[in-house]
């Protein structure tokens, strides 16, 4: 889940920055008369970039734990969770 949030967040930030560039007229590629120099796309891009940033923040600050599965000599399975959060 953490990897999905990071990837989605990064893609959202890239799309948002692209939309900001097209909406403000600084980045005209591909040539799209619907998006070029229309400030509404810049505002939408800013919102998408903020959502992407929030997604990355949620992924980075999510609870970090590692589940370890051990097999005993008789084939018994034991589970334990190791907390990987940094001590503050």
C-alpha positions as CSV (number, residue, x, y, z in Angstrom):
1,X,0.0,0.0,0.0
2,X,2.9,2.3,0.8
3,X,4.4,1.9,-2.6
4,X,1.1,2.5,-4.3
5,X,0.6,5.8,-2.4
6,X,4.1,6.9,-3.4
7,X,3.7,6.1,-7.1
8,X,0.2,7.7,-7.3
9,X,1.5,10.8,-5.4
10,X,4.5,11.2,-7.7
11,X,2.3,10.8,-10.8
12,X,-0.2,13.3,-9.5
13,X,2.5,15.9,-8.8
14,X,4.0,15.5,-12.3
15,X,0.5,15.8,-13.9
16,X,-0.2,18.8,-11.6
17,X,3.0,20.6,-12.6
18,X,2.4,19.9,-16.2
19,X,-1.1,21.4,-16.0
20,X,0.2,24.4,-14.1
21,X,2.8,25.0,-16.9
22,X,0.2,24.6,-19.7
23,X,-2.4,26.7,-17.9
24,X,0.0,29.6,-17.3
25,X,1.6,29.3,-20.8
26,X,5.1,28.4,-19.6
27,X,5.0,24.8,-20.9
28,X,3.2,24.4,-24.2
29,X,3.7,20.7,-25.0
30,X,1.9,19.0,-26.5
31,X,0.1,21.8,-28.3
32,X,-3.4,21.7,-26.9
33,X,-5.5,24.8,-27.5
34,X,-7.9,23.6,-24.7
35,X,-5.3,23.8,-22.0
36,X,-2.9,26.4,-23.2
37,X,-3.0,29.8,-21.4
38,X,-6.2,28.9,-19.5
39,X,-5.6,29.8,-15.8
40,X,-8.3,27.3,-14.7
41,X,-6.0,24.5,-15.7
42,X,-3.3,26.0,-13.6
43,X,-5.6,26.0,-10.5
44,X,-6.6,22.5,-11.2
45,X,-3.0,21.5,-11.6
46,X,-2.2,23.1,-8.2
47,X,-5.0,21.1,-6.6
48,X,-3.8,17.8,-8.2
49,X,-0.2,18.5,-7.1
50,X,-1.4,19.2,-3.5
51,X,-3.3,15.9,-3.5
52,X,-0.2,14.1,-4.8
53,X,1.9,15.7,-2.1
54,X,-0.6,14.6,0.5
55,X,-0.5,11.1,-0.8
56,X,3.3,11.0,-0.5
57,X,3.1,12.4,3.0
58,X,0.6,9.7,4.0
59,X,2.9,7.0,2.6
60,X,6.0,8.3,4.3
61,X,4.3,8.8,7.7
62,X,2.4,5.6,7.7
63,X,3.1,3.1,10.4
64,X,6.2,1.1,9.6
65,X,6.1,-2.5,10.7
66,X,7.5,-5.8,9.5
67,X,5.8,-9.1,10.0
68,X,8.1,-12.0,10.5
69,X,7.1,-15.6,10.1
70,X,9.3,-18.2,11.7
71,X,9.1,-22.0,11.5
72,X,10.1,-24.0,14.5
73,X,11.9,-27.3,14.3
74,X,8.6,-29.2,14.6
75,X,7.0,-27.2,11.8
76,X,5.2,-24.9,14.2
77,X,4.7,-21.4,12.8
78,X,5.1,-18.3,15.0
79,X,4.3,-14.7,14.0
80,X,5.9,-11.6,15.4
81,X,5.7,-7.9,14.4
82,X,8.8,-5.7,14.6
83,X,8.1,-2.0,14.9
84,X,10.3,0.0,12.6
85,X,9.2,3.5,13.5
86,X,11.9,5.9,14.5
87,X,11.9,6.9,18.2
88,X,11.0,10.6,18.6
